[in-house]
């Protein structure tokens, strides 16, 4: 019997290594005597009570419930229920130790205690061996497995460690290793903190990418198609291996072969191995297959447009290389709108579908049958606008080309999107357009989801103006103003806004030397029914050249202008024309500042001069975003002219008249041509090309060119706003000061500049955004520029340009406008020190982008 009992006891120990069943052997006065239990003869008890000991974070009732015990149940001790309860608690993985202990017995009633030792809880985690800049990214990875206050298990630690290694492997650190240390935390009992020690090692560079089987395409061309997987060929060349990007690059290789007619091209296999230097070598085995060509293309299901019209849009002829990408582009969606889908959808066929089917493949030729399902025309039912919290709904709706009851048109949606972005009231990055359709009714709803962004600007600054002293500026621009609610107190939140009007007020002064005041109001939809704009503007500027009362020197300019603009329908509705009437008076008293001269180099420094002119401007704009344009163009041609006073009096002797009398009524005709083009290169990398040219001419050669309204090329162009209008147009030329252009130099007074009647400037820029957040749009740029000025049209030479190149930064803040800088190097400075310092020029941009 003793041997059987011993064998049974050993069997229990092996099957339940954590079971400790304490049976007190002491007899108590108020209890029944407790016999020694024999494992061979288990006894049956009734559970009288259950307690949980050691569960500080776990619910006692939950532990008892999972153990399967209930007061009043019958239980055999020893017996299978004890074993089953310990296994159930152990499976929770919440505890490092589990014991079920008999507290006491009273007759056949037993009181049990469940003793548990909980696993440690996590209080915090940290990283060692990596910069703090990546901690947030690592947290995003490990927080999937780590929970503050949660239980720390080996599985949790392993998952977090592997997530860290995968993060660095995804960045090109293929040998990254992470280890985890579990350290008891003294702040809380039974808690730990985890420390991840990270050794990311160096990025694994790619030594060679070799291709096998590329008989018709050179390996050099294939390597260029792998945008992210590059060889380490040059000292500073980027090279890293990221598996996801590598897989995408392999797909790009196959897609490239497809564009060359190799529709069956495939990557048979690839191999990767490390050499003795630890560099990666890649070999890609390609099966090019045969090259195919288009042969016969048939259309099926078309009733709206004939085959010739569809073939003209498709523009694929018999014998062309079989290019699946080009085929899908011409059928479904092309950036320039030249595709069959646009042809149908612009005519309301929203349910249009097109499916090209290969009906025959013979030798190297493929016959296509393009099957068309035209469907019914869809009519716009509802146009819903959401998110316009400040801008009134009628301001948004008047910009839309999608109107209820009108046929659906994809081009109208794209144009409406562009018009909304050009308002500059909404975040272009979050502008959403949804088109839920109702096939049964043949209708479609258009839903525009908008996000308002700040559009008003505040200018409050003080700066040192050298000899002029401190210059203070206060300016406000309300770009979404509401004049009709000006006297409505409830509409002031904090200003009446939402009607799309523009109000600008600005004052700048340093006291006695300089004062400038200007105001502008624009109503873009005069009458509210058509996009006819009305602009009323006025300014007054006064410059003092001397503080002497006996010998004063000053220049004052007062101007009032009224402009009417209209959107044209022909040649297309991207054209806008405007006509402005300008009334200006210039008063000069012994003025010695900016030199106004005639063609005969006569200085104009005294007198009152009346400048009454009309400005006619024609603009065509397809720019999609006024802050950071990504595509489109803006072309402007303007002419400003005064009445030809000299032609009314052909016998007048100008040679005998003083200058102030000769130009009392200023006459001229002034021409400006400005063009900007924006083209996306790769992603958000944008190429900008710009051309500017200006010319001032005269009606009468005896009178010559007006001394006013000329151009001053050079510098940062900031004076045009910093010091108000000065009777000349100031044009920036990065890399050069005004005095570094020969035509600007006053031969009679060293250091003084002269405005010229002719200028020309060409600019090429590469722009890349660092942030497109509407609260702070930031982008960097690299530029190449060329420009020059001439003293007469006879001297004009479009190829005689002063060249420069450099880098710049722009930050657009809604409340302050555009801020930034340019550093340009002028290559054609006369007599300059041929060093970076001698050729370089630093320009500041404050509030606006200079011309």
C-alpha positions in Angstrom: 0.0 0.0 0.0 2.9 2.3 0.8 4.5 1.7 -2.6 1.2 2.4 -4.4 0.7 5.7 -2.5 4.2 6.8 -3.3 3.8 6.0 -7.0 0.5 8.0 -7.0 2.1 10.9 -5.3 5.0 11.0 -7.8 2.5 10.9 -10.7 0.7 13.9 -9.3 3.9 15.9 -8.9 4.8 15.2 -12.6 1.4 16.2 -13.9 0.9 19.3 -11.7 4.3 20.8 -11.0 2.8 24.0 -9.5 0.2 22.4 -7.3 0.8 22.7 -3.6 -2.0 21.4 -1.5 -1.3 22.2 2.2 -3.2 20.1 4.6 -2.7 21.4 8.2 -2.0 18.5 10.6 -2.6 20.4 13.9 -5.7 19.6 15.7 -7.8 22.6 16.9 -10.2 22.7 19.8 -13.1 24.2 17.8 -12.6 21.9 14.8 -13.0 18.3 13.9 -9.8 16.4 14.1 -8.2 16.4 10.7 -7.0 13.1 9.5 -3.9 12.6 7.3 -5.1 12.3 3.7 -4.0 9.4 1.7 -3.6 10.0 -2.0 -4.9 6.6 -2.8 -8.1 7.4 -0.9 -9.3 10.9 -1.9 -12.0 12.4 0.2 -15.1 14.4 -0.9 -15.8 17.8 0.5 -18.2 20.6 0.0 -16.7 24.0 -0.8 -17.5 26.4 2.0 -15.6 29.4 0.9 -12.9 30.6 -1.6 -10.4 33.4 -1.3 -7.8 34.7 -3.7 -4.4 35.8 -2.4 -1.9 37.9 -4.4 -4.2 39.2 -7.1 -3.5 42.9 -6.9 -4.5 43.8 -10.5 -6.8 40.9 -11.3 -10.4 40.7 -10.2 -10.9 38.0 -7.5 -14.3 37.0 -8.8 -12.9 36.5 -12.3 -10.1 34.3 -11.0 -12.5 32.2 -9.0 -14.9 31.9 -12.0 -12.1 30.8 -14.4 -10.9 28.3 -11.8 -14.3 26.8 -11.9 -15.0 26.8 -8.2 -18.4 27.7 -6.6 -19.4 27.6 -3.0 -21.6 24.6 -2.4 -19.9 22.5 -5.1 -18.7 19.0 -4.2 -15.0 18.5 -4.7 -12.7 15.5 -4.2 -9.3 16.2 -2.6 -7.1 15.1 -4.2 -9.0 15.1 -7.5 -9.2 16.3 -11.1 -10.9 19.6 -10.4 -7.8 21.0 -8.6 -5.7 20.0 -11.6 -8.2 21.5 -14.1 -8.4 24.8 -12.1 -4.6 25.3 -12.1 -4.4 24.6 -15.8 -7.2 27.1 -16.5 -5.5 29.8 -14.5 -2.1 29.0 -16.0 -3.5 29.4 -19.6 -4.3 33.0 -18.8 -0.6 33.8 -18.8 -1.3 36.4 -16.1 0.6 34.6 -13.4 4.1 33.2 -12.8 2.9 30.9 -10.0 -0.4 29.3 -9.0 -1.2 27.4 -5.9 -4.4 26.1 -4.5 -4.2 25.8 -0.7 -6.7 24.3 1.8 -7.2 27.0 4.4 -9.2 24.8 6.8 -11.9 22.2 7.0 -14.9 21.9 9.3 -16.2 18.4 9.1 -16.8 17.7 5.4 -16.7 21.4 4.4 -13.4 22.8 3.0 -12.3 26.4 2.6 -9.8 27.0 -0.2 -7.3 29.7 -1.0 -6.1 30.4 -4.5 -2.6 31.8 -4.3 -1.3 33.6 -7.4 1.8 35.5 -8.2 1.1 38.0 -10.9 3.4 38.8 -13.8 5.0 42.2 -13.6 3.2 45.2 -15.2 4.8 47.7 -17.6 5.3 51.2 -16.4 7.3 52.7 -19.3 9.8 51.9 -22.0 12.8 53.6 -23.5 15.4 53.3 -26.3 19.2 53.3 -26.2 21.5 53.7 -29.2 19.3 55.7 -31.5 18.5 59.4 -31.9 15.4 60.9 -30.2 14.1 62.0 -33.6 13.1 58.3 -34.4 11.5 57.6 -31.0 8.0 58.6 -32.1 8.3 56.4 -35.1 9.5 53.5 -32.9 6.6 54.1 -30.5 4.1 53.7 -33.3 5.6 50.2 -34.0 6.0 48.9 -30.4 2.8 50.4 -29.1 1.0 47.7 -31.1 2.3 45.2 -28.5 3.1 47.3 -25.4 0.4 48.6 -23.1 1.2 50.8 -20.2 0.0 48.9 -17.1 -0.2 45.7 -19.1 1.4 42.4 -18.4 4.9 41.9 -19.6 5.4 38.4 -21.1 8.2 36.9 -23.2 5.9 37.0 -26.2 5.2 40.7 -25.8 8.9 41.5 -25.5 9.7 39.3 -28.6 7.1 41.0 -30.7 8.2 44.5 -29.7 11.9 43.7 -30.4 11.1 42.2 -33.8 8.9 45.3 -34.6 11.9 47.5 -33.9 14.2 45.4 -36.1 11.6 45.3 -38.9 11.4 49.1 -38.7 15.1 49.6 -39.3 15.2 46.8 -41.9 12.5 48.8 -43.8 14.8 51.8 -43.7 17.7 49.9 -45.3 19.5 48.8 -42.1 19.4 45.1 -42.9 21.7 44.1 -40.0 19.9 46.0 -37.3 19.7 44.2 -33.9 17.6 45.0 -30.9 17.7 43.5 -27.5 15.4 44.1 -24.6 16.2 44.5 -20.9 13.6 44.1 -18.2 14.4 46.3 -15.2 12.3 46.4 -12.0 10.7 49.7 -11.5 11.0 51.1 -8.0 8.1 53.5 -8.5 5.4 50.8 -8.2 5.5 47.3 -6.8 5.5 44.3 -9.2 6.2 46.6 -12.1 9.1 46.8 -14.7 10.4 49.1 -17.3 11.7 47.9 -20.6 14.9 49.2 -22.2 15.5 48.5 -25.9 19.1 48.5 -26.8 19.4 49.1 -30.5 22.3 48.7 -32.8 21.1 49.6 -36.3 24.5 49.2 -37.8 25.2 50.7 -41.3 22.8 50.7 -44.2 23.5 47.9 -46.6 24.6 49.4 -49.9 24.1 47.8 -53.3 27.3 47.1 -55.2 25.9 45.7 -58.5 22.5 45.2 -60.1 22.9 42.7 -63.0 20.4 41.6 -65.5 20.3 38.3 -67.4 18.2 37.8 -70.5 17.8 41.5 -71.4 18.7 41.0 -75.1 16.7 44.0 -76.4 17.1 46.6 -73.6 20.3 47.7 -72.1 20.9 47.2 -68.4 21.7 50.9 -68.0 18.2 51.8 -69.1 16.6 49.1 -66.9 18.6 50.4 -63.8 17.1 53.9 -64.4 13.6 52.4 -64.2 14.4 51.2 -60.7 13.7 54.4 -58.9 14.4 53.3 -55.3 16.9 50.5 -55.8 20.2 52.0 -56.9 23.8 50.9 -57.1 26.5 52.5 -55.0 28.5 54.0 -57.9 29.5 57.5 -56.7 30.9 58.8 -53.4 27.7 60.6 -52.4 25.2 58.6 -54.4 22.2 57.2 -52.4 22.0 53.4 -52.3 20.0 51.3 -49.9 17.9 48.1 -50.1 14.3 48.1 -48.9 12.4 45.0 -49.8 9.0 46.6 -50.4 10.6 49.2 -52.7 12.6 46.5 -54.5 9.4 44.6 -55.2 7.8 47.8 -56.6 10.9 48.4 -58.8 10.6 44.9 -60.2 7.0 45.6 -61.1 8.2 48.8 -62.8 10.6 46.8 -64.9 7.9 44.6 -66.2 5.6 47.6 -66.8 8.4 49.3 -68.8 8.8 46.2 -71.0 5.1 46.3 -71.6 5.3 49.9 -72.9 7.9 48.6 -75.5 5.5 45.9 -76.8 6.9 43.0 -74.7 3.5 42.2 -73.2 4.7 38.7 -72.0 7.8 40.0 -70.3 8.4 38.6 -66.8 11.0 38.3 -64.1 11.8 34.6 -64.0 13.9 34.8 -60.8 16.2 37.0 -58.8 18.9 36.4 -56.4 20.5 38.5 -53.6 23.8 37.8 -51.9 26.4 39.7 -49.8 30.0 39.9 -50.8 33.0 39.9 -48.5 32.6 43.7 -48.0 29.1 43.3 -46.8 27.7 44.9 -49.9 24.6 43.5 -51.6 24.6 42.1 -55.2 21.4 41.6 -57.1 20.9 39.5 -60.2 17.6 39.7 -62.0 16.7 37.0 -64.7 14.3 38.4 -67.3 12.3 36.6 -69.9 11.6 39.3 -72.5 9.3 37.3 -74.7 8.3 38.6 -78.1 7.6 42.2 -79.2 4.1 42.8 -80.4 2.4 45.4 -82.5 -1.1 46.8 -82.9 -2.8 45.5 -86.1 -6.6 45.8 -86.4 -8.6 47.8 -83.9 -12.4 47.5 -84.1 -15.1 49.3 -82.1 -18.2 47.6 -80.8 -21.2 49.1 -79.0 -20.6 52.8 -80.0 -23.7 54.7 -81.2 -23.0 58.2 -80.0 -19.7 58.7 -81.7 -18.6 57.1 -85.0 -15.4 54.9 -85.3 -13.4 57.7 -86.9 -14.0 60.1 -84.0 -13.1 57.5 -81.5 -10.0 56.5 -83.5 -8.8 60.1 -83.6 -9.1 60.4 -79.9 -7.3 57.0 -79.4 -4.5 58.0 -81.8 -3.1 54.5 -82.1 -2.4 53.3 -85.6 -1.8 49.9 -87.2 1.9 49.0 -86.8 2.4 50.9 -83.6 4.2 49.1 -80.8 1.8 47.4 -78.5 1.7 49.6 -75.5 -0.8 48.5 -72.9 -0.2 51.6 -70.7 -0.8 54.0 -73.6 -3.9 52.1 -74.5 -5.4 52.4 -71.1 -4.4 56.0 -70.8 -6.1 56.9 -74.1 -9.2 54.9 -73.2 -9.7 55.8 -69.5 -7.8 58.8 -68.2 -5.3 61.2 -69.7 -3.9 64.2 -67.9 -4.6 66.4 -70.9 -8.2 65.2 -71.2 -7.5 63.4 -74.5 -9.2 60.1 -73.9 -12.3 58.3 -74.8 -13.8 58.3 -71.3 -13.5 62.1 -71.1 -15.2 62.3 -74.5 -18.2 60.5 -73.2 -18.3 61.7 -69.6 -18.2 65.3 -70.7 -21.4 64.6 -72.6 -23.1 63.2 -69.5 -22.4 59.5 -70.0 -21.4 58.8 -66.4 -22.1 55.1 -66.6 -19.8 54.7 -69.6 -17.5 51.7 -69.6 -14.9 50.6 -72.1 -13.1 47.2 -72.3 -10.3 46.4 -74.8 -10.3 42.7 -75.7 -7.5 40.9 -77.6 -9.4 38.9 -80.2 -6.4 37.6 -82.1 -2.7 37.2 -81.6 -0.8 36.1 -84.7 3.0 36.1 -84.8 3.9 39.5 -83.6 0.5 41.2 -84.2 -2.5 41.7 -82.0 -6.1 42.5 -83.0 -8.2 44.4 -80.6 -11.9 44.8 -80.2 -12.8 47.7 -78.0 -16.2 47.1 -76.4 -18.2 50.1 -75.3 -21.1 50.3 -73.0 -22.4 53.8 -73.3 -25.3 53.7 -70.9 -27.8 56.5 -70.4 -26.8 60.1 -69.9 -26.6 61.2 -66.2 -28.1 64.4 -65.0 -26.9 66.2 -61.9 -29.6 66.0 -59.2 -28.2 67.7 -56.1 -25.1 69.8 -55.5 -24.1 69.5 -51.8 -21.5 71.7 -50.1 -20.1 70.8 -46.7 -17.5 72.4 -44.5 -17.9 76.1 -45.5 -18.1 77.4 -41.9 -17.2 81.0 -42.7 -17.7 81.4 -46.5 -21.3 81.8 -47.5 -22.7 79.1 -49.7 -23.5 81.4 -52.6 -19.8 82.4 -52.8 -19.0 78.7 -53.3 -21.8 77.9 -55.7 -21.0 80.8 -58.1 -17.6 79.2 -58.7 -19.1 75.8 -59.6 -19.6 74.5 -63.1 -21.7 71.6 -61.9 -25.3 72.8 -61.6 -28.5 70.8 -60.8 -30.3 69.8 -63.9 -27.2 70.0 -66.1 -25.6 67.0 -67.7 -22.7 65.4 -65.9 -19.3 66.4 -67.1 -16.0 65.3 -65.7 -14.3 68.4 -67.1 -16.8 70.6 -65.2 -15.9 68.9 -62.0 -12.1 69.4 -62.6 -12.7 73.0 -63.4 -14.9 73.6 -60.4 -12.2 72.1 -58.2 -9.7 74.5 -59.7 -11.9 77.5 -59.1 -12.5 76.6 -55.5 -8.8 76.3 -54.9 -8.1 79.6 -56.5 -10.4 81.3 -54.0 -7.7 80.5 -51.5 -10.3 80.1 -48.7 -10.0 76.3 -48.5 -7.3 73.7 -47.9 -6.5 72.3 -51.3 -5.0 69.1 -49.8 -8.3 68.1 -48.1 -10.8 69.2 -50.8 -13.0 66.2 -51.5 -15.5 65.5 -54.3 -17.9 62.6 -54.1 -20.3 61.6 -56.9 -23.0 59.2 -55.5 -25.1 57.9 -58.4 -28.7 56.7 -58.7 -28.7 54.3 -61.7 -32.5 53.8 -61.5 -33.2 57.5 -62.0 -30.1 58.2 -64.1 -29.0 61.0 -61.8 -25.8 61.8 -59.9 -25.2 64.0 -56.9 -22.1 66.1 -56.5 -20.8 66.5 -53.0 -18.0 69.0 -52.3 -16.3 68.6 -48.9 -14.3 71.7 -47.9 -12.0 72.7 -45.0 -11.8 76.4 -44.3 -8.3 77.9 -43.8 -7.2 81.3 -42.7 -7.0 83.8 -45.6 -6.7 87.2 -43.9 -3.3 88.8 -43.4 -1.9 91.1 -40.8 1.3 93.1 -41.3 2.6 94.7 -38.1 6.3 95.5 -38.2 9.1 97.9 -37.4 12.5 98.0 -39.1 15.6 100.1 -39.4 15.7 101.9 -42.7 19.3 103.2 -42.5 19.3 107.0 -42.9 15.5 107.0 -42.8 15.5 105.6 -39.2 12.8 103.4 -37.8 10.0 102.5 -40.3 6.7 101.3 -38.9 4.1 99.3 -40.9 0.6 98.5 -40.1 -1.5 96.6 -42.7 -4.5 94.3 -42.9 -5.9 92.3 -45.8 -9.4 90.8 -45.4 -9.6 88.4 -48.4 -13.1 87.1 -47.6 -14.8 90.3 -46.5 -18.6 91.0 -46.4 -19.4 94.7 -46.9 -23.1 94.2 -46.8 -22.8 93.0 -43.2 -20.6 95.8 -42.1 -23.3 97.4 -40.0 -24.6 94.1 -38.7 -23.2 93.6 -35.2 -24.1 89.9 -35.1 -21.9 89.3 -38.2 -18.7 90.6 -36.6 -17.0 87.3 -35.6 -14.5 89.1 -35.3 -15.2 90.7 -38.7 -18.0 90.5 -41.2 -16.8 87.8 -43.6 -18.0 85.2 -46.1 -19.0 87.2 -49.2 -15.6 86.8 -51.0 -14.8 90.5 -51.2 -11.3 91.8 -50.6 -10.4 94.8 -48.4 -6.9 95.9 -47.9 -5.6 98.8 -45.7 -2.0 99.7 -45.2 0.0 102.5 -43.6 3.7 102.9 -43.4 5.8 105.8 -42.0 8.9 106.8 -40.2 7.7 110.2 -39.3 8.9 113.2 -41.4 10.9 111.4 -44.1 8.4 108.9 -45.4 4.6 108.3 -45.3 2.5 105.9 -47.3 -1.2 105.1 -47.1 -3.2 102.9 -49.5 -6.6 101.2 -49.5 -8.1 98.7 -52.0 -11.6 97.2 -52.2 -12.6 94.5 -54.7 -16.0 93.0 -55.4 -15.3 89.9 -57.6 -19.0 89.4 -58.5 -20.5 92.8 -59.2 -24.3 92.4 -59.1 -23.9 88.8 -57.8 -24.9 87.1 -61.1 -21.8 87.2 -63.3 -18.0 87.1 -62.5 -17.6 90.8 -63.3 -15.2 92.4 -60.8 -15.0 96.0 -59.5 -11.9 97.3 -57.8 -11.5 100.7 -56.3 -8.0 101.6 -55.0 -6.2 104.7 -53.8 -2.8 105.6 -52.3 -0.8 108.6 -51.1 2.9 108.5 -50.8 5.2 111.2 -49.6 9.0 111.1 -49.5 11.1 113.9 -47.9 14.7 114.3 -49.1 15.5 117.2 -46.7 14.3 118.4 -43.3 15.4 122.0 -44.0 12.5 124.5 -44.1 14.4 126.9 -46.2 15.4 124.3 -48.8 12.8 121.5 -48.7 13.0 118.4 -50.9 10.1 116.0 -51.4 8.2 113.7 -53.7 4.5 113.0 -53.3 2.3 110.8 -55.4 -1.5 110.6 -55.1 -3.5 108.2 -57.1 -7.1 106.9 -57.5 -8.1 104.1 -59.8 -11.2 102.2 -60.7 -11.1 98.9 -62.5 -13.7 96.7 -64.1 -13.0 93.1 -64.9 -14.9 90.5 -66.9 -14.5 86.8 -67.7 -14.7 86.0 -71.4 -16.3 83.1 -73.1 -14.2 83.2 -76.2 -11.7 81.7 -77.0 -12.5 79.9 -73.7 -13.6 81.0 -70.3 -10.1 81.0 -68.8 -9.6 84.5 -70.2 -10.3 87.5 -68.1 -10.1 91.1 -69.3 -10.0 94.2 -67.2 -10.0 98.0 -67.8 -8.7 100.5 -65.3 -9.0 104.3 -65.1 -6.0 105.8 -63.3 -5.9 109.4 -62.0 -2.5 110.3 -60.6 -0.6 113.4 -59.6 3.1 113.6 -58.9 4.6 116.6 -57.0 8.3 117.1 -57.0 10.1 119.8 -54.9 13.8 119.9 -55.4 13.7 116.1 -55.4 17.1 114.5 -55.3 16.2 110.9 -54.6 15.2 108.6 -57.4 16.4 110.2 -60.6 13.7 110.9 -63.2 15.3 111.7 -66.5 14.3 112.3 -70.1 15.8 110.7 -73.2 18.1 113.8 -73.3 19.4 113.0 -69.7 17.5 116.0 -68.4 16.8 115.7 -64.7 13.2 116.1 -63.5 13.1 117.3 -59.9 10.5 120.1 -59.7 6.9 120.6 -60.8 3.5 119.0 -60.7 2.8 116.3 -63.2 -0.6 114.8 -64.1 -0.6 111.1 -65.1 -4.1 110.2 -66.4 -4.1 106.8 -68.0 -6.1 103.8 -68.9 -4.8 100.2 -68.4 -6.2 97.4 -70.5 -5.2 93.9 -69.4 -5.9 90.5 -70.9 -5.1 87.4 -68.7 -5.5 83.7 -69.3 -4.9 81.5 -66.2 -5.2 77.8 -65.6 -3.2 77.8 -62.4 -4.7 75.4 -59.9 -3.3 76.8 -56.6 -2.3 80.4 -56.0 0.1 79.5 -53.1 2.0 76.5 -54.5 0.9 76.0 -58.1 1.5 72.5 -59.4 0.4 72.8 -62.9 -1.2 75.2 -65.3 -0.1 78.6 -66.7 -0.8 82.3 -66.4 -0.2 84.6 -69.4 -0.9 88.3 -69.1 -0.7 91.1 -71.7 -1.3 94.7 -70.6 -1.1 98.1 -72.1 -1.3 101.4 -70.2 -1.7 104.6 -72.2 -2.4 108.2 -71.7 -4.2 110.6 -74.1 -1.8 111.6 -76.9 -1.6 115.3 -75.9 1.3 116.1 -78.3 -0.7 115.0 -81.3 -3.4 117.6 -80.5 -0.8 120.4 -80.9 1.7 119.4 -83.7 3.2 122.9 -83.9 4.2 123.0 -80.2 7.9 123.8 -79.7 9.0 121.4 -76.9 12.7 122.2 -77.2 12.1 125.7 -75.8 10.0 124.6 -72.9 11.3 123.6 -69.4 10.9 120.0 -68.4 8.2 120.6 -65.9 6.1 122.3 -68.5 6.8 119.8 -71.2 5.6 116.9 -69.1 2.9 118.7 -67.1 0.5 116.2 -68.6 2.5 112.9 -68.9 2.0 111.0 -72.0 3.2 107.5 -72.9 2.1 104.0 -73.9 3.4 101.2 -71.7 3.4 97.5 -72.6 3.9 94.5 -70.3 4.0 90.8 -71.1 4.2 88.3 -68.3 4.0 84.5 -68.5 4.3 81.7 -66.0 4.2 77.9 -66.6 4.1 75.2 -64.0 4.8 71.6 -64.8 5.1 68.6 -62.3 8.3 66.6 -62.9 8.2 63.8 -60.3 5.7 63.8 -57.5 5.6 67.2 -55.9 8.8 68.4 -57.7 7.5 71.3 -59.8 9.3 73.1 -62.7 8.4 76.8 -63.2 9.3 78.8 -66.3 8.7 82.6 -66.3 9.2 85.3 -68.8 8.7 89.1 -68.3 9.2 92.0 -70.7 8.2 95.6 -70.4 8.5 98.7 -72.7 7.6 102.3 -72.4 7.1 104.3 -75.7 6.2 107.8 -76.8 3.7 109.2 -79.3 5.9 112.0 -80.5 9.7 111.7 -81.0 10.2 115.4 -80.3 8.9 114.9 -76.8 10.6 111.6 -76.1 9.9 108.9 -73.5 8.2 109.9 -70.3 10.5 110.2 -67.3 7.9 108.4 -65.2 6.4 104.9 -65.4 9.7 103.4 -66.3 11.3 100.2 -65.0 14.1 99.7 -62.4 15.6 96.2 -62.7 17.7 94.6 -60.0 17.8 93.8 -56.3 15.1 92.1 -54.4 12.2 94.1 -55.7 11.0 94.7 -52.2 11.0 98.5 -52.5 7.9 98.3 -54.6 6.0 97.5 -51.5 8.3 98.5 -48.7 8.4 102.2 -49.8 5.2 102.3 -51.9 4.9 103.4 -55.5 7.7 105.8 -56.5 6.7 106.5 -60.1 8.6 103.4 -61.4 8.1 99.7 -61.6 10.7 97.9 -59.5 11.6 94.4 -60.9 13.8 92.0 -58.9 16.8 90.3 -60.4 18.4 87.9 -58.0 22.1 88.0 -57.8 22.4 91.7 -58.8 21.9 95.1 -57.2 20.3 97.9 -59.2 23.7 99.6 -59.6 25.3 96.5 -61.0 23.4 96.8 -64.3 25.1 99.3 -66.7 21.8 100.8 -68.0 20.8 101.7 -64.5 23.8 103.7 -63.6 23.5 107.5 -63.6 26.6 108.9 -65.4 26.2 112.3 -63.8 25.9 111.1 -60.2 27.8 108.1 -58.9 25.7 105.6 -56.9 22.4 107.0 -58.1 20.2 104.8 -60.3 18.1 105.6 -63.4 15.0 103.8 -64.4 14.9 102.5 -68.0 12.2 102.3 -70.6 12.9 98.6 -71.5 13.6 95.5 -69.5 13.5 91.7 -70.0 13.8 88.8 -67.6 13.6 85.0 -67.9 13.5 82.7 -64.9 13.7 78.9 -64.5 12.9 77.3 -61.1 12.7 73.9 -59.5 10.4 73.9 -56.5 9.8 71.3 -53.8 7.4 71.6 -50.9 8.5 70.7 -47.4 5.0 71.3 -46.1 1.7 71.9 -47.8 -0.2 72.6 -44.6 -2.4 75.6 -45.2 -1.3 77.1 -41.9 2.4 77.1 -43.1 3.2 76.3 -46.6 7.0 75.8 -47.0 9.0 75.0 -50.1 12.6 75.3 -51.3 13.7 76.3 -54.7 16.6 76.4 -57.0 16.7 79.0 -59.8 18.5 80.1 -62.9 17.7 83.6 -64.1 18.7 86.1 -66.7 17.7 89.7 -67.2 18.8 93.1 -68.4 17.6 96.7 -68.9 18.1 99.1 -71.9 17.8 102.8 -72.2 16.0 102.6 -75.6 14.2 100.1 -77.8 17.0 100.4 -80.3 19.5 99.0 -77.8 17.2 96.1 -76.9 18.9 92.7 -77.3 17.0 89.7 -75.9 20.2 87.6 -75.8 22.2 90.2 -73.8 21.2 89.0 -70.4 22.9 89.2 -66.9 22.8 85.6 -65.7 22.5 84.3 -62.1 21.7 81.1 -60.3 21.0 80.2 -56.7 18.8 78.7 -54.0 15.8 80.0 -52.0 13.2 79.3 -49.4 9.6 80.4 -49.1 7.3 80.2 -46.1 3.7 81.3 -46.6 1.8 82.1 -43.3 -1.8 83.1 -43.8 -1.5 86.0 -41.4 1.7 87.4 -42.7 1.9 86.4 -46.4 5.1 85.1 -48.0 8.4 85.2 -46.1 11.7 83.9 -47.4 15.1 84.5 -48.9 17.1 84.0 -52.0 20.9 83.7 -52.4 21.9 84.3 -56.0 25.3 84.3 -57.7 25.6 86.8 -60.5 27.9 85.5 -63.2 28.2 88.7 -65.3 28.9 91.3 -62.7 31.3 93.9 -64.2 34.6 94.0 -62.4 33.4 92.0 -59.5 35.5 89.9 -57.2 35.4 86.4 -58.9 34.6 84.6 -55.6 31.4 83.4 -54.1 31.3 86.3 -51.7 32.0 88.8 -54.6 29.4 87.4 -56.9 26.8 86.5 -54.4 23.8 88.5 -53.3 21.3 87.8 -50.5 17.7 88.9 -50.9 14.9 89.0 -48.3 11.2 88.4 -49.2 8.7 90.0 -46.8 4.9 89.7 -47.2 4.7 89.1 -51.0 6.5 87.5 -53.9 8.3 90.4 -55.7 8.1 90.7 -59.5 
